Amino acid sequence: MYELDVMLGLLMVAFVLLIVGYAARDKGWGAAMIGLGIVGAMSVLAYKMYLTFG
C-alpha cells in the first residue's frame, strides 16, 4: 500500500504543478512549472520501473 501512496502523491503534486503552470503560461515561471509537472508525471513511471526491476 505504501508504493501506491507514493505514486498517488507524486501524481497529485505533478498535476497541481501542471494546473498552476498552465494558468500562468504567459509568464516565464509558468512554463517552468509546466516542465516540472511533466517531469513529475514521468517520475511515477520511473518509480514503478524501479519497483518492478530494482
C-alpha distance matrix in Angstrom:
0.0 3.8 5.5 5.3 6.4 8.9 10.2 10.8 12.4 14.5 15.6 16.6 18.6 20.2 21.2 22.7 24.6 25.8 27.0 28.8 30.3 31.5 33.1 35.0 35.7 39.4 38.7 37.9 34.8 33.5 33.6 31.9 29.0 28.8 28.7 25.9 23.9 24.5 23.5 20.3 19.5 20.4 18.2 15.1 17.0 17.8 14.4 13.3 16.6 16.0 12.8 14.8 18.2 17.7
3.8 0.0 3.8 5.4 5.1 6.3 8.8 10.0 10.6 12.5 14.4 15.4 16.7 18.4 20.1 21.3 22.8 24.4 25.9 27.3 28.6 30.2 31.9 33.3 34.1 37.7 36.7 35.7 32.4 31.5 31.7 29.6 26.9 27.0 26.7 23.7 22.1 22.9 21.5 18.2 18.1 18.9 16.2 13.7 15.9 16.2 12.4 12.4 15.6 14.3 11.6 14.5 17.4 16.3
5.5 3.8 0.0 3.8 5.4 5.1 6.3 8.6 9.9 10.7 12.4 14.3 15.6 16.6 18.4 20.1 21.3 22.6 24.4 26.0 26.9 28.4 30.4 31.9 32.2 35.9 35.1 33.8 30.8 29.8 29.6 27.6 25.0 24.9 24.3 21.5 19.9 20.2 18.7 15.7 15.2 15.6 13.1 10.4 12.2 12.6 8.9 8.6 11.9 11.0 8.4 11.2 14.2 13.5
5.3 5.4 3.8 0.0 3.8 5.4 5.1 6.1 8.5 9.9 10.5 12.2 14.3 15.3 16.4 18.3 20.0 20.9 22.3 24.3 25.5 26.6 28.5 30.3 30.8 34.5 34.0 33.1 30.2 28.7 28.7 27.1 24.2 23.8 23.7 21.1 18.9 19.3 18.6 15.4 14.3 15.3 13.5 10.2 12.3 13.7 10.6 9.6 13.3 13.4 11.0 13.1 16.5 16.4
6.4 5.1 5.4 3.8 0.0 3.8 5.5 5.2 6.0 8.6 9.9 10.5 12.3 14.1 15.3 16.5 18.4 19.9 21.0 22.5 24.1 25.5 27.0 28.7 29.6 33.2 32.5 31.7 28.5 27.2 27.7 25.9 22.9 22.9 23.1 20.2 18.1 19.2 18.5 14.9 14.5 16.2 14.0 11.2 14.1 15.2 12.0 12.2 15.8 15.4 13.4 16.1 19.2 18.6
8.9 6.3 5.1 5.4 3.8 0.0 3.8 5.5 5.1 6.2 8.6 9.9 10.7 12.2 14.3 15.5 16.7 18.4 20.1 21.3 22.4 24.2 26.0 27.3 27.9 31.5 30.5 29.3 26.2 25.2 25.4 23.3 20.5 20.7 20.4 17.4 15.8 16.8 15.5 12.1 12.2 13.5 10.8 8.7 11.8 12.3 9.0 10.2 13.6 12.8 11.6 14.7 17.2 16.3
10.2 8.8 6.3 5.1 5.5 3.8 0.0 3.8 5.4 5.1 6.2 8.6 10.0 10.5 12.2 14.3 15.4 16.4 18.3 20.1 20.9 22.2 24.3 25.9 26.1 29.8 29.2 28.2 25.3 23.9 23.7 22.0 19.3 18.8 18.6 16.0 13.9 14.4 13.5 10.3 9.4 10.7 8.8 5.8 8.8 10.2 7.7 8.1 11.7 12.0 11.1 13.4 16.2 16.1
10.8 10.0 8.6 6.1 5.2 5.5 3.8 0.0 3.8 5.4 5.1 6.1 8.6 9.8 10.5 12.2 14.2 15.1 16.3 18.3 19.6 20.8 22.5 24.4 25.0 28.7 28.3 27.7 24.8 23.0 23.3 22.0 18.9 18.4 18.9 16.4 13.8 14.9 14.8 11.3 10.2 12.6 11.3 8.5 11.6 13.6 11.4 11.6 15.3 15.8 14.7 16.9 19.8 19.8
12.4 10.6 9.9 8.5 6.0 5.1 5.4 3.8 0.0 3.8 5.4 5.1 6.3 8.5 10.0 10.7 12.4 14.2 15.4 16.7 18.1 19.9 21.3 22.8 23.8 27.3 26.5 25.8 22.6 21.3 21.9 20.2 17.0 17.3 17.8 14.8 12.7 14.5 14.0 10.3 10.5 13.1 11.2 9.4 13.1 14.3 12.0 13.3 16.7 16.6 15.9 18.7 21.3 20.6
14.5 12.5 10.7 9.9 8.6 6.2 5.1 5.4 3.8 0.0 3.8 5.5 5.3 6.1 8.6 10.0 10.7 12.3 14.3 15.6 16.3 18.1 20.1 21.3 21.7 25.3 24.4 23.4 20.3 19.1 19.3 17.4 14.5 14.6 14.6 11.6 9.7 11.1 10.3 6.6 7.2 9.5 7.6 6.6 10.3 11.3 9.7 11.6 14.5 14.6 14.8 17.4 19.5 19.0
15.6 14.4 12.4 10.5 9.9 8.6 6.2 5.1 5.4 3.8 0.0 3.8 5.5 5.0 6.0 8.5 9.8 10.4 12.1 14.2 15.0 16.1 18.2 19.9 20.2 23.9 23.6 23.0 20.2 18.3 18.4 17.3 14.2 13.4 14.0 11.8 8.8 10.0 10.5 7.1 5.9 9.1 8.7 7.0 10.2 12.3 11.4 12.3 15.4 16.3 16.3 18.3 20.8 20.9
16.6 15.4 14.3 12.2 10.5 9.9 8.6 6.1 5.1 5.5 3.8 0.0 3.8 5.4 5.2 6.2 8.6 9.8 10.5 12.3 14.0 15.2 16.6 18.5 19.4 23.1 22.7 22.5 19.5 17.5 18.3 17.4 13.8 13.7 15.1 12.7 9.7 11.9 12.8 9.3 8.9 12.5 12.0 10.6 14.0 15.9 14.7 15.8 19.0 19.6 19.4 21.7 24.2 24.1
18.6 16.7 15.6 14.3 12.3 10.7 10.0 8.6 6.3 5.3 5.5 3.8 0.0 3.8 5.5 5.2 6.2 8.7 10.0 10.7 12.0 14.1 15.5 16.7 17.7 21.2 20.2 19.7 16.5 15.1 16.0 14.5 11.0 11.6 12.7 9.8 7.6 10.6 10.9 7.5 8.7 12.0 11.1 11.0 14.4 15.6 14.7 16.6 19.4 19.6 20.0 22.5 24.6 24.1
20.2 18.4 16.6 15.3 14.1 12.2 10.5 9.8 8.5 6.1 5.0 5.4 3.8 0.0 3.8 5.5 5.1 6.2 8.7 10.1 10.4 12.1 14.3 15.4 15.7 19.3 18.7 18.0 15.2 13.4 13.6 12.4 9.2 8.8 9.7 7.3 4.3 6.9 7.8 4.9 5.5 9.0 9.2 9.5 12.4 13.8 13.8 15.6 18.0 18.7 19.6 21.7 23.5 23.4
21.2 20.1 18.4 16.4 15.3 14.3 12.2 10.5 10.0 8.6 6.0 5.2 5.5 3.8 0.0 3.8 5.3 4.9 6.1 8.6 9.6 10.3 12.2 14.2 14.7 18.4 18.4 18.5 15.9 13.4 13.9 13.7 10.3 9.2 11.2 9.9 6.3 8.5 10.7 8.4 7.6 11.4 12.3 11.9 14.5 16.6 16.6 17.7 20.3 21.5 22.0 23.8 26.0 26.2
22.7 21.3 20.1 18.3 16.5 15.5 14.3 12.2 10.7 10.0 8.5 6.2 5.2 5.5 3.8 0.0 3.8 5.4 5.1 6.1 8.3 9.8 10.6 12.4 13.8 17.3 16.9 17.2 14.3 12.0 13.5 13.1 9.3 9.5 12.1 10.3 7.6 10.8 12.6 10.3 10.7 14.3 14.7 14.6 17.6 19.3 19.0 20.6 23.2 23.9 24.5 26.6 28.7 28.6
24.6 22.8 21.3 20.0 18.4 16.7 15.4 14.2 12.4 10.7 9.8 8.6 6.2 5.1 5.3 3.8 0.0 3.8 5.5 5.3 5.8 8.3 9.9 10.6 11.5 15.0 14.1 13.9 10.9 9.0 10.1 9.4 5.6 6.3 8.7 6.9 5.0 8.6 10.2 8.6 9.9 13.1 13.5 14.5 17.2 18.3 18.6 20.6 22.8 23.4 24.5 26.7 28.4 28.1
25.8 24.4 22.6 20.9 19.9 18.4 16.4 15.1 14.2 12.3 10.4 9.8 8.7 6.2 4.9 5.4 3.8 0.0 3.8 5.6 5.1 5.9 8.5 9.9 9.9 13.6 13.8 13.8 11.7 8.8 9.2 9.6 6.5 4.8 7.9 7.8 4.9 7.3 10.2 9.4 9.4 12.5 14.0 14.7 16.8 18.5 19.3 20.9 22.9 24.1 25.2 26.9 28.6 28.8
27.0 25.9 24.4 22.3 21.0 20.1 18.3 16.3 15.4 14.3 12.1 10.5 10.0 8.7 6.1 5.1 5.5 3.8 0.0 3.8 5.5 5.2 6.2 8.8 9.8 13.3 13.8 14.9 12.8 9.5 11.0 12.1 8.8 7.9 11.4 11.3 8.6 11.0 13.9 12.8 12.6 16.0 17.3 17.6 19.9 21.8 22.3 23.6 25.9 27.1 28.0 29.7 31.6 31.9
28.8 27.3 26.0 24.3 22.5 21.3 20.1 18.3 16.7 15.6 14.2 12.3 10.7 10.1 8.6 6.1 5.3 5.6 3.8 0.0 3.8 5.4 5.1 6.4 8.5 11.6 11.3 12.5 10.1 7.2 9.8 10.5 7.4 8.0 11.5 11.0 9.5 12.5 14.8 13.8 14.6 17.8 18.7 19.5 22.0 23.4 23.8 25.6 27.8 28.7 29.7 31.7 33.5 33.3
30.3 28.6 26.9 25.5 24.1 22.4 20.9 19.6 18.1 16.3 15.0 14.0 12.0 10.4 9.6 8.3 5.8 5.1 5.5 3.8 0.0 3.8 5.4 5.2 5.8 9.2 8.9 9.5 7.5 4.1 6.0 7.3 4.8 4.9 8.5 9.0 8.2 10.6 13.0 13.0 13.9 16.5 17.8 19.2 21.3 22.5 23.4 25.3 27.1 28.0 29.5 31.4 32.8 32.7
31.5 30.2 28.4 26.6 25.5 24.2 22.2 20.8 19.9 18.1 16.1 15.2 14.1 12.1 10.3 9.8 8.3 5.9 5.2 5.4 3.8 0.0 3.8 5.3 4.9 8.5 9.8 11.1 10.2 6.4 7.4 9.9 8.1 6.5 10.2 11.6 10.0 11.6 14.7 14.9 14.9 17.6 19.5 20.4 22.2 23.9 25.0 26.5 28.2 29.6 31.0 32.5 34.0 34.4
33.1 31.9 30.4 28.5 27.0 26.0 24.3 22.5 21.3 20.1 18.2 16.6 15.5 14.3 12.2 10.6 9.9 8.5 6.2 5.1 5.4 3.8 0.0 3.8 5.7 8.3 9.5 11.9 10.9 7.4 9.8 12.1 10.1 9.7 13.4 14.3 12.9 15.0 17.9 17.7 17.9 20.9 22.4 23.2 25.3 27.0 27.8 29.3 31.3 32.5 33.7 35.4 37.1 37.3
35.0 33.3 31.9 30.3 28.7 27.3 25.9 24.4 22.8 21.3 19.9 18.5 16.7 15.4 14.2 12.4 10.6 9.9 8.8 6.4 5.2 5.3 3.8 0.0 3.8 5.5 5.8 8.4 7.7 4.7 7.7 10.0 8.9 9.4 12.6 13.7 13.3 15.5 17.9 18.1 19.0 21.6 23.0 24.3 26.4 27.6 28.6 30.5 32.2 33.2 34.7 36.5 37.9 37.9
35.7 34.1 32.2 30.8 29.6 27.9 26.1 25.0 23.8 21.7 20.2 19.4 17.7 15.7 14.7 13.8 11.5 9.9 9.8 8.5 5.8 4.9 5.7 3.8 0.0 3.8 5.4 7.3 7.9 4.7 5.5 8.9 8.8 8.1 11.0 13.0 12.8 14.1 16.7 17.7 18.3 20.4 22.2 23.8 25.3 26.6 28.1 29.8 31.2 32.4 34.2 35.7 36.9 37.1
39.4 37.7 35.9 34.5 33.2 31.5 29.8 28.7 27.3 25.3 23.9 23.1 21.2 19.3 18.4 17.3 15.0 13.6 13.3 11.6 9.2 8.5 8.3 5.5 3.8 0.0 3.8 6.8 8.7 6.8 7.7 10.9 11.7 11.5 13.8 16.0 16.3 17.5 19.9 21.1 21.9 23.8 25.6 27.4 28.9 29.9 31.5 33.4 34.7 35.8 37.7 39.3 40.3 40.4
38.7 36.7 35.1 34.0 32.5 30.5 29.2 28.3 26.5 24.4 23.6 22.7 20.2 18.7 18.4 16.9 14.1 13.8 13.8 11.3 8.9 9.8 9.5 5.8 5.4 3.8 0.0 3.8 5.6 5.3 6.9 9.0 10.2 11.2 13.1 14.7 15.7 17.3 19.1 20.2 21.6 23.5 24.8 26.9 28.6 29.2 30.7 32.9 34.1 34.9 36.9 38.8 39.6 39.4
37.9 35.7 33.8 33.1 31.7 29.3 28.2 27.7 25.8 23.4 23.0 22.5 19.7 18.0 18.5 17.2 13.9 13.8 14.9 12.5 9.5 11.1 11.9 8.4 7.3 6.8 3.8 0.0 3.8 5.4 5.5 6.5 8.9 10.2 11.1 12.7 14.5 15.9 17.1 18.6 20.4 21.8 22.9 25.4 27.0 27.2 28.8 31.3 32.2 32.7 35.0 36.9 37.4 37.1
34.8 32.4 30.8 30.2 28.5 26.2 25.3 24.8 22.6 20.3 20.2 19.5 16.5 15.2 15.9 14.3 10.9 11.7 12.8 10.1 7.5 10.2 10.9 7.7 7.9 8.7 5.6 3.8 0.0 3.8 5.4 4.9 6.2 8.7 9.8 10.4 12.2 14.3 15.2 16.1 18.3 19.9 20.6 23.0 25.0 25.1 26.3 29.0 30.1 30.5 32.6 34.7 35.4 34.8
33.5 31.5 29.8 28.7 27.2 25.2 23.9 23.0 21.3 19.1 18.3 17.5 15.1 13.4 13.4 12.0 9.0 8.8 9.5 7.2 4.1 6.4 7.4 4.7 4.7 6.8 5.3 5.4 3.8 0.0 3.8 5.3 5.1 6.3 8.7 9.8 10.5 12.5 14.3 15.1 16.5 18.6 19.8 21.7 23.6 24.3 25.6 27.8 29.2 29.9 31.8 33.7 34.7 34.5
33.6 31.7 29.6 28.7 27.7 25.4 23.7 23.3 21.9 19.3 18.4 18.3 16.0 13.6 13.9 13.5 10.1 9.2 11.0 9.8 6.0 7.4 9.8 7.7 5.5 7.7 6.9 5.5 5.4 3.8 0.0 3.8 5.4 5.1 6.3 8.7 9.8 10.7 12.5 14.2 15.4 16.9 18.5 20.7 22.1 22.7 24.4 26.6 27.6 28.5 30.6 32.3 33.0 33.0
31.9 29.6 27.6 27.1 25.9 23.3 22.0 22.0 20.2 17.4 17.3 17.4 14.5 12.4 13.7 13.1 9.4 9.6 12.1 10.5 7.3 9.9 12.1 10.0 8.9 10.9 9.0 6.5 4.9 5.3 3.8 0.0 3.8 5.4 5.1 6.2 8.6 9.9 10.6 12.2 14.3 15.4 16.4 19.0 20.6 20.7 22.2 24.8 25.7 26.2 28.5 30.4 31.0 30.6
29.0 26.9 25.0 24.2 22.9 20.5 19.3 18.9 17.0 14.5 14.2 13.8 11.0 9.2 10.3 9.3 5.6 6.5 8.8 7.4 4.8 8.1 10.1 8.9 8.8 11.7 10.2 8.9 6.2 5.1 5.4 3.8 0.0 3.8 5.3 4.9 6.0 8.6 9.7 10.2 12.2 14.1 14.9 17.0 19.1 19.6 20.6 23.0 24.5 25.0 26.9 28.9 29.9 29.5
28.8 27.0 24.9 23.8 22.9 20.7 18.8 18.4 17.3 14.6 13.4 13.7 11.6 8.8 9.2 9.5 6.3 4.8 7.9 8.0 4.9 6.5 9.7 9.4 8.1 11.5 11.2 10.2 8.7 6.3 5.1 5.4 3.8 0.0 3.8 5.4 5.0 6.3 8.7 9.7 10.6 12.5 14.2 16.0 17.5 18.5 20.0 22.0 23.3 24.4 26.2 27.8 28.9 29.0
28.7 26.7 24.3 23.7 23.1 20.4 18.6 18.9 17.8 14.6 14.0 15.1 12.7 9.7 11.2 12.1 8.7 7.9 11.4 11.5 8.5 10.2 13.4 12.6 11.0 13.8 13.1 11.1 9.8 8.7 6.3 5.1 5.3 3.8 0.0 3.8 5.4 5.2 6.3 8.5 9.9 10.7 12.3 14.9 16.0 16.4 18.3 20.5 21.3 22.2 24.5 26.1 26.7 26.7
25.9 23.7 21.5 21.1 20.2 17.4 16.0 16.4 14.8 11.6 11.8 12.7 9.8 7.3 9.9 10.3 6.9 7.8 11.3 11.0 9.0 11.6 14.3 13.7 13.0 16.0 14.7 12.7 10.4 9.8 8.7 6.2 4.9 5.4 3.8 0.0 3.8 5.4 5.0 6.0 8.6 9.8 10.3 12.9 14.7 14.8 16.1 18.7 19.8 20.3 22.3 24.3 25.1 24.7
23.9 22.1 19.9 18.9 18.1 15.8 13.9 13.8 12.7 9.7 8.8 9.7 7.6 4.3 6.3 7.6 5.0 4.9 8.6 9.5 8.2 10.0 12.9 13.3 12.8 16.3 15.7 14.5 12.2 10.5 9.8 8.6 6.0 5.0 5.4 3.8 0.0 3.8 5.4 4.9 6.1 8.6 9.7 11.2 13.3 14.3 15.4 17.4 19.0 19.9 21.5 23.3 24.6 24.6
24.5 22.9 20.2 19.3 19.2 16.8 14.4 14.9 14.5 11.1 10.0 11.9 10.6 6.9 8.5 10.8 8.6 7.3 11.0 12.5 10.6 11.6 15.0 15.5 14.1 17.5 17.3 15.9 14.3 12.5 10.7 9.9 8.6 6.3 5.2 5.4 3.8 0.0 3.8 5.3 5.1 6.3 8.6 10.4 11.4 12.6 14.4 16.1 17.1 18.6 20.5 21.8 22.8 23.2
23.5 21.5 18.7 18.6 18.5 15.5 13.5 14.8 14.0 10.3 10.5 12.8 10.9 7.8 10.7 12.6 10.2 10.2 13.9 14.8 13.0 14.7 17.9 17.9 16.7 19.9 19.1 17.1 15.2 14.3 12.5 10.6 9.7 8.7 6.3 5.0 5.4 3.8 0.0 3.8 5.5 5.1 6.1 9.1 10.1 10.2 12.1 14.4 15.1 16.0 18.3 19.9 20.5 20.5
20.3 18.2 15.7 15.4 14.9 12.1 10.3 11.3 10.3 6.6 7.1 9.3 7.5 4.9 8.4 10.3 8.6 9.4 12.8 13.8 13.0 14.9 17.7 18.1 17.7 21.1 20.2 18.6 16.1 15.1 14.2 12.2 10.2 9.7 8.5 6.0 4.9 5.3 3.8 0.0 3.8 5.4 5.0 7.0 9.3 9.8 10.5 12.9 14.5 15.1 16.7 18.8 20.0 19.8
19.5 18.1 15.2 14.3 14.5 12.2 9.4 10.2 10.5 7.2 5.9 8.9 8.7 5.5 7.6 10.7 9.9 9.4 12.6 14.6 13.9 14.9 17.9 19.0 18.3 21.9 21.6 20.4 18.3 16.5 15.4 14.3 12.2 10.6 9.9 8.6 6.1 5.1 5.5 3.8 0.0 3.8 5.4 5.6 7.4 9.3 10.3 11.6 13.4 14.9 16.2 17.6 19.2 19.7
20.4 18.9 15.6 15.3 16.2 13.5 10.7 12.6 13.1 9.5 9.1 12.5 12.0 9.0 11.4 14.3 13.1 12.5 16.0 17.8 16.5 17.6 20.9 21.6 20.4 23.8 23.5 21.8 19.9 18.6 16.9 15.4 14.1 12.5 10.7 9.8 8.6 6.3 5.1 5.4 3.8 0.0 3.8 5.3 5.3 6.5 8.7 10.1 10.9 12.6 14.5 15.6 16.6 17.2
18.2 16.2 13.1 13.5 14.0 10.8 8.8 11.3 11.2 7.6 8.7 12.0 11.1 9.2 12.3 14.7 13.5 14.0 17.3 18.7 17.8 19.5 22.4 23.0 22.2 25.6 24.8 22.9 20.6 19.8 18.5 16.4 14.9 14.2 12.3 10.3 9.7 8.6 6.1 5.0 5.4 3.8 0.0 3.8 5.3 4.9 6.0 8.5 9.7 10.2 12.2 14.0 15.0 14.9
15.1 13.7 10.4 10.2 11.2 8.7 5.8 8.5 9.4 6.6 7.0 10.6 11.0 9.5 11.9 14.6 14.5 14.7 17.6 19.5 19.2 20.4 23.2 24.3 23.8 27.4 26.9 25.4 23.0 21.7 20.7 19.0 17.0 16.0 14.9 12.9 11.2 10.4 9.1 7.0 5.6 5.3 3.8 0.0 3.8 5.4 5.1 6.2 8.6 9.7 10.6 12.3 14.2 14.5
17.0 15.9 12.2 12.3 14.1 11.8 8.8 11.6 13.1 10.3 10.2 14.0 14.4 12.4 14.5 17.6 17.2 16.8 19.9 22.0 21.3 22.2 25.3 26.4 25.3 28.9 28.6 27.0 25.0 23.6 22.1 20.6 19.1 17.5 16.0 14.7 13.3 11.4 10.1 9.3 7.4 5.3 5.3 3.8 0.0 3.8 5.4 5.2 6.2 8.6 9.9 10.5 12.0 13.2
17.8 16.2 12.6 13.7 15.2 12.3 10.2 13.6 14.3 11.3 12.3 15.9 15.6 13.8 16.6 19.3 18.3 18.5 21.8 23.4 22.5 23.9 27.0 27.6 26.6 29.9 29.2 27.2 25.1 24.3 22.7 20.7 19.6 18.5 16.4 14.8 14.3 12.6 10.2 9.8 9.3 6.5 4.9 5.4 3.8 0.0 3.8 5.5 5.1 6.2 8.7 9.9 10.4 10.7
14.4 12.4 8.9 10.6 12.0 9.0 7.7 11.4 12.0 9.7 11.4 14.7 14.7 13.8 16.6 19.0 18.6 19.3 22.3 23.8 23.4 25.0 27.8 28.6 28.1 31.5 30.7 28.8 26.3 25.6 24.4 22.2 20.6 20.0 18.3 16.1 15.4 14.4 12.1 10.5 10.3 8.7 6.0 5.1 5.4 3.8 0.0 3.8 5.4 5.0 6.3 8.6 10.0 9.6
13.3 12.4 8.6 9.6 12.2 10.2 8.1 11.6 13.3 11.6 12.3 15.8 16.6 15.6 17.7 20.6 20.6 20.9 23.6 25.6 25.3 26.5 29.3 30.5 29.8 33.4 32.9 31.3 29.0 27.8 26.6 24.8 23.0 22.0 20.5 18.7 17.4 16.1 14.4 12.9 11.6 10.1 8.5 6.2 5.2 5.5 3.8 0.0 3.8 5.3 5.0 6.1 8.5 9.4
16.6 15.6 11.9 13.3 15.8 13.6 11.7 15.3 16.7 14.5 15.4 19.0 19.4 18.0 20.3 23.2 22.8 22.9 25.9 27.8 27.1 28.2 31.3 32.2 31.2 34.7 34.1 32.2 30.1 29.2 27.6 25.7 24.5 23.3 21.3 19.8 19.0 17.1 15.1 14.5 13.4 10.9 9.7 8.6 6.2 5.1 5.4 3.8 0.0 3.8 5.4 5.0 5.8 7.4
16.0 14.3 11.0 13.4 15.4 12.8 12.0 15.8 16.6 14.6 16.3 19.6 19.6 18.7 21.5 23.9 23.4 24.1 27.1 28.7 28.0 29.6 32.5 33.2 32.4 35.8 34.9 32.7 30.5 29.9 28.5 26.2 25.0 24.4 22.2 20.3 19.9 18.6 16.0 15.1 14.9 12.6 10.2 9.7 8.6 6.2 5.0 5.3 3.8 0.0 3.8 5.5 5.5 4.8
12.8 11.6 8.4 11.0 13.4 11.6 11.1 14.7 15.9 14.8 16.3 19.4 20.0 19.6 22.0 24.5 24.5 25.2 28.0 29.7 29.5 31.0 33.7 34.7 34.2 37.7 36.9 35.0 32.6 31.8 30.6 28.5 26.9 26.2 24.5 22.3 21.5 20.5 18.3 16.7 16.2 14.5 12.2 10.6 9.9 8.7 6.3 5.0 5.4 3.8 0.0 3.8 5.9 5.5
14.8 14.5 11.2 13.1 16.1 14.7 13.4 16.9 18.7 17.4 18.3 21.7 22.5 21.7 23.8 26.6 26.7 26.9 29.7 31.7 31.4 32.5 35.4 36.5 35.7 39.3 38.8 36.9 34.7 33.7 32.3 30.4 28.9 27.8 26.1 24.3 23.3 21.8 19.9 18.8 17.6 15.6 14.0 12.3 10.5 9.9 8.6 6.1 5.0 5.5 3.8 0.0 3.8 5.9
18.2 17.4 14.2 16.5 19.2 17.2 16.2 19.8 21.3 19.5 20.8 24.2 24.6 23.5 26.0 28.7 28.4 28.6 31.6 33.5 32.8 34.0 37.1 37.9 36.9 40.3 39.6 37.4 35.4 34.7 33.0 31.0 29.9 28.9 26.7 25.1 24.6 22.8 20.5 20.0 19.2 16.6 15.0 14.2 12.0 10.4 10.0 8.5 5.8 5.5 5.9 3.8 0.0 3.8
17.7 16.3 13.5 16.4 18.6 16.3 16.1 19.8 20.6 19.0 20.9 24.1 24.1 23.4 26.2 28.6 28.1 28.8 31.9 33.3 32.7 34.4 37.3 37.9 37.1 40.4 39.4 37.1 34.8 34.5 33.0 30.6 29.5 29.0 26.7 24.7 24.6 23.2 20.5 19.8 19.7 17.2 14.9 14.5 13.2 10.7 9.6 9.4 7.4 4.8 5.5 5.9 3.8 0.0
